[in-house]
Structures are given as C-alpha cells and as structure tokens.
Amino acid sequence: MSTIRELLKDAMKDESKVLVYAIRHFLSAGKLKYDDPADKFDEVIANATDRDNQAIGELMEQNPLGIDEIHVYAMKIEKGRFAFVFARDEEEATYFFCRTFQRWPMNCHQYPMDSPMSVGYRFRSFRELKKEHDEFPALAGIYEKEVTA
C-alpha cells in the first residue's frame, strides 16, 4: 500500500501542481501525515472546507516550489514528419508551432511525458529532454518516420 509520502513524491515527479499543493496544505494543517495510506487523501479532500480550498488556491497562485506544468505535444508538419513541442497548453504549443514553421499544424496531440523518443542511438523520455530547456514553449525535437509509397 502506498503512502502520502509516495503520493507526494509521484506528484512532484509528474509536476502535478494541484496535487502537490493540496497534499502540502493538508500536511501542514495536520489532516495528513507522511506515513498515512495514500487513499486517506481522497477522504481528506472530500471533507475539505472552504478555508482549505482557499489556502490551496493561494499556494497554487504563489507557487513557492516553482512548479511549472509543461506538457509535450506532437504536431504534424506533413506526412510522416512531426514536431514535438514543450508547452503549458495546446494553445501555446500551436502558437509556437506557427511562429517556428510558418504554418498551422495538421493536428496536435498531447503525449505522456514518460514516452520515449529516439535521440541518436538511444531512447530518452520527454521528461528527461525537458530538463535541457530553461524557457517554454520549446522544440523538443522533430520525428520523421519512413513513409512508404
């Protein structure tokens, strides 16, 4: 059985801003302990007061941990060619794509950050690749698949 500590660790890894600050608030309010079972969070959040919700909202707005929810979007350039863009949302990714490629993407799909991408002769997750960027939106890479006639 997982604990609140493990849930918080996973939320930090996934940069889940709402979950991180909700857990942090309930820990500081004494409504959760690190060694509590993770499913206790559901009970605590179900009984959250307006004051709890306000405090979580303030933490999210202040963002003292500097959590920036960045996603990766696959955007089709042309048949068999895709750009992967790191951005906060689909709108930001599309705007970046249009500025970079001087055209609208043919489509746009969000990918999981733990998906592997071939870089040279090895595979790296988008989460790893994201660490190489300081500003967003940013181009994660171009993927070209072989197109057969």
N, C-alpha and C positions, 0 to 999 in steps of 0.2 A: 504494500500500500504506500502510495507516495505521500509526502508531507507538504506543508505550506512552504517550507524552505525549498523543496524541489520545484514546486509550482512557481515560486518567485524566480528561481534560477532559470527555468524554462521561459518565463515571461520576459526576463531580461535578455536572454539569448535571442528571442524572437522579436524583441523591441516592441512588445505589446504594451503601449503606454497606459491604456486604461487599466489593464490588469495589474501592472507594476504599482501604479499609484493607489489603486484600491487596496491591494494587499498591504502596501506600506502604511496606509492610513489605519487599517484595521489592526495591524501590529502595534502601532504607536498608541492606538486607543485601547489596547488591551483586549480586544474582541477576538484576536487570533494570537497564537503562539507559533513559533517556527516549527515545533515538533507536532503540531496538530495534524490530523489527517487532511489531505487536500480537499476532500469532499465537504469539510466543515466550511470552506469558503462559500459554497452555494447557500448554506443555511444563513451565514452571516450577511451575505449580500441581499438575500431575500428579506431580511429584517432590518435593512439599512434605513436610517432615519433621514429626514431632510438635511439635518446638520452633517451627517456622514456624506451624503451626496454633494453638498456644498463644499466640504473640505476636500473631497476627491477632485471635484471640478477645479478648485483653486490650485491644488498640486499639479494638475494637468496643465493649467494655464501658466503657472510659474515654471514648471518643468525643471526642477532643481537638478535632476540627473541628466538633463540634456538629451532625452530620448527623442530621436527623430525617426518616425516610421517611414522608412523608404521601402518601396516595392520594386520589382523588376517587371517590365512589360516587354513582350515580344511584339514587334510591329513589322508587318510585312512591307518590304520595299518593292519587291517584284517577285515573280515566280521563282521559288527556290532561294530567295535571299531575304533575311530578316535582320533587323536591328534590335538589340536588347538594350533597353533604356532604364536606368535607375531614376525613379521619381516618386514624389509623395502620393500622387494620384494619376488617374488616366488622363485627365485634362492637362496636367503639367507635362506628362510624357508626350502627349500628342503635340503640344506647343513646341517642345524641344525638338521632336522629330521634324516638324515642319520647318523650323529655323535651320536645322542641320542639313536636311536633304532637299529642301525647297519643293516639297510636295506633301500631300496628305498620305498617311499610311493606308494600305489596302485593308488592314484590320489591326486590331490591338487586343492582346490577351495578357492578363496578369499571370505570372509564373510563380511557383513557390521559391522562396529564397534558397532553399536547400537543394534545388535542382542542379545537376552537374552540367558544366559547359566545358567543351574541349578547348584547351588552351595549349597550343603546341602539341606535345606528345603526352599530355596528362589532362586529367579532369579536375576542375575546381568548382566549388559551389558558388552561386551568385553572392551568398553571404560573405565568402572569402574575398571575392572580387570587389565587393562594395567597400571593403576596408582600404582599398587602394585609391579611393576618391575622397576628397575633402569637401567638395561642393556638389550640390544636386540641383537640377537633374544632370545626369551624366550618361555618356555612352558606355555601356558595359562591354559591348562587342558586336561584331557582325557575324552572322552564321550563314553559310552558303551550303545548301545541300545539293547533291548531284541531281540534276534534272535529266531524266531520260526522255527521249523523243517519243 
